[in-house]
Amino acid sequence: RRLCRLWEQATGESAESEATRLTVFTMIGQVIYFRIGREAVMRRMGWREIGNEEAAKVVAVTTGNLRAMLAARDAPAGKKGKS
């Protein structure tokens, strides 16, 4: 619920809306996968471990994804997702 309230503060979308809850679960899922799929991730990425350097890369991509999600909500109607 805390993350949903944070999303509400950032976007103005209701913390209890279905869209907000799905969005927040999606963001959490991106991060959780690196824990539950750790071995598969390391194998596919060619990493021996997920140390500070690897974690920083995950944070950078996740942050970019979050920024893109926020930007999509700020885009004028009809312009979402277009470059």
Long-range contacts (C-beta under 8 A, 24 or more apart in sequence): 3-27, 3-28, 10-70, 11-70, 11-73, 13-73, 23-69, 27-62, 27-65, 27-66, 27-69, 30-62, 30-65, 31-58, 31-62, 34-58
